[in-house]
């Protein structure tokens, strides 16, 4: 058996990098390409039940109460960000400008228990993405590979933004924003099915290949609004990497900073002097997606707590 065939067989029969614990050949590798299928949530096919007034999915008519204490940022992601430290937050309307406060991960009562549970696959995808990225940033060891559905990460970001918006935790300065989205009537469709996203909407990476990054163990989000204060995009910083989630077709006259951005990156590569680690983001549609290679510098050490 030739060396190339041995390597291919080793990959085929090795663990799938999506974290499923299955071997790659029966999971996400077809012998040539990696593809992680996006989660099927089935929000529109849930059996009719009732409407819970404070649930932002009540229009589906499939609520099962009571209302739940949904973490604005998934609890599992918060644990990754916190590691052995505290959870701090800033930029909320009830904080002074520039103030940072250590609190428990915030929750919002905006989903019934049924719909909260239905979105759980997106929480799992985000946890794996954040944990892999953080691990790759923090240790320079043998090359490692993780695989996620890009559509699941997009929908988790949208879910997180929706929870922050309906709980009135978005602000401009200290003035609360209404939390209305320009695509409000389509948000549930976009959460349920990646095929419901408008052409050109989705995740844009605003970094360039060869950029250096310093690992901030933070997750930051900022709404980008139109003249009516409706949210039409969201800016995210994920552990030092900059992204924008666009919720409508791309119009570079409105968002010129996205003209050179990478749309739905196919791979994020973290390059060290002695190893290379990468996260493959798979997308439906068969299009070629650009890769992003980041030269890593060092982690930012936590500041000592003030007395």
C-alpha positions, 0 to 999 in steps of 0.5 A: 500500500502506498504512503498516500493511500495509508494516510488517506485510510488513517484519516478515513478510519480516524476520529471525525474532527467534528467531535461526534466520536464517530470515525470520519468515514461514517461521519463528515469525510467522503474521502475527498472533502470534509462537510459537517451537515447543519443541525435540523431544528424543526422549529416550524414542524413542532406540534401545535401547543400554546403561546407563551407571551414572553417567548419570542417564538410565540408566533409559531404556536408551539410554546410549552411553558413555563418561560425559561431563564435563557442565558444570553450567551450560552452557558457552555460558551460562558464556561469556555470564556471564563476558564478558571476566572470570572465573567465580566461584562461591559457596554450594557445600558445599566453600566456607566460608559467604560465600566466593567462589572463582574457578574454571573453570566446574564440570563433573559426570560425570552423563550419557553422551555420547548423553544429553548430546548429546540435551539440546543444543537446551536449551543453545542456547535458554538461550544465546540467552536469556542473551545477549539478556537481557545485551545488552538490559541493557547497551546502550540502543540502538534497540528489539530483540526476541528470541523463545524457547520458555518450555518450553525455558528451563524444561527447561534450568533443570531440567536444570541443577538436576538436574546440580547435585543428582546431583553433590551440589553443593546444600547447606543451609549447608555440609551437602550435600543428598541431591539427591532431587526430589519428582518424581524419577520424573517428571523424565525425562518433564518434560525430554523433553516439556513436556506432561508437566509437572503443571498449575501447575508451571513458571516463576513470575516473582516480580518485579512490573511497574514494578520496577527492577533493577540488572544483576548478571552472575550466575546463582544457584540455590537448591533449595527443599525439603519436610520430607523434604528433597526438592527441590520447587522451585528459586529462580533469579536470572538477571542480576538477575531473580527466578524460581521453577521449581515442579516440582509443582502450585501449592499457595499454602498451601505456597508463599504467595510465589507467590500474586502471582507471574506464571506463565509470563510471556509477555514480559519488557520492559526499559524505558530512557528512550530505547528498549524491548527485549523477550524474548517467551517462547512457551508452548503451550496458547493461554492468555494470559500476563502481560507483565513490564516492568522499569525498568532502572537500571544494570549492576553493575561487577565488583569489583576482584580482591583480591590 
